[in-house]
């Protein structure tokens, strides 16, 4: 099994509800790397890297939060970043 990297743009009630810090906590707990940041239009962007199952589990955790309401996501595959360490809030 090899690592993948995805860029995901989350739309819905995703700002002002602790989304970025929940994403950071989940990513760190699951051994994922990358970053998360708020966008000017009210969406949140994430680049996340790791095993597909771990990324799926992170998305499940975000979606299960009662304050977060993900209405839709735009997802793109990205090249893996070698030797990336940690997951950061931007």
C-alpha positions in Angstrom: 0.0 0.0 0.0 1.5 3.4 -1.0 0.8 6.9 0.2 -1.4 9.3 -1.7 -1.9 13.1 -1.5 -5.2 14.9 -2.0 -6.3 18.5 -2.1 -9.8 18.8 -0.7 -11.9 22.0 -0.6 -14.7 21.7 1.9 -17.9 23.7 1.5 -20.7 24.2 4.0 -20.6 25.3 7.7 -16.8 24.8 7.9 -15.5 28.1 9.3 -15.9 29.3 12.8 -16.7 25.8 14.1 -13.2 24.5 15.0 -12.8 22.7 11.6 -9.1 23.4 11.2 -8.1 22.3 14.7 -10.3 19.2 14.5 -8.6 18.4 11.1 -5.1 18.9 12.7 -6.0 16.7 15.7 -7.4 13.9 13.5 -4.5 14.1 11.0 -1.9 13.9 13.8 -3.7 11.0 15.4 -3.9 9.1 12.1 -0.2 9.8 11.1 -1.2 12.1 8.2 0.8 15.1 6.9 -0.2 18.3 5.1 -2.0 21.5 6.0 -5.4 23.1 6.4 -6.5 26.8 5.9 -9.6 29.0 5.7 -10.4 30.5 2.3 -11.8 33.9 1.6 -15.1 32.5 0.3 -16.0 30.6 3.5 -14.6 27.2 2.4 -11.7 25.4 3.9 -8.8 23.9 1.9 -6.8 20.9 3.0 -3.8 19.1 1.5 -3.5 15.8 3.2 -1.0 12.9 2.6 -1.0 9.4 3.9 -2.7 6.1 3.4 -6.1 6.2 1.7 -7.8 4.4 4.6 -6.4 6.9 7.1 -7.5 9.9 5.0 -11.0 8.3 4.8 -11.1 8.0 8.6 -10.1 11.6 9.0 -13.0 12.6 6.7 -15.4 10.5 8.8 -14.2 12.2 12.0 -14.7 15.7 10.5 -18.2 14.7 9.2 -19.2 13.3 12.6 -18.7 16.6 14.4 -22.1 18.2 15.4 -20.9 21.7 14.7 -19.4 21.0 11.2 -21.7 20.6 8.3 -19.9 19.5 5.1 -22.3 20.1 2.2 -19.8 19.1 -0.6 -16.1 18.6 -1.3 -14.0 19.2 -4.3 -11.1 16.6 -4.4 -8.0 16.5 -6.6 -5.1 14.0 -6.6 -1.7 15.6 -6.0 1.8 14.3 -6.2 3.2 12.9 -3.0 5.6 15.3 -1.1 8.6 13.3 0.0 9.8 13.7 3.6 6.9 15.9 4.7 6.6 16.1 8.4 3.5 17.1 10.4 0.2 18.6 9.7 -0.2 22.4 10.0 -2.9 25.0 10.4 -2.2 27.9 8.0 
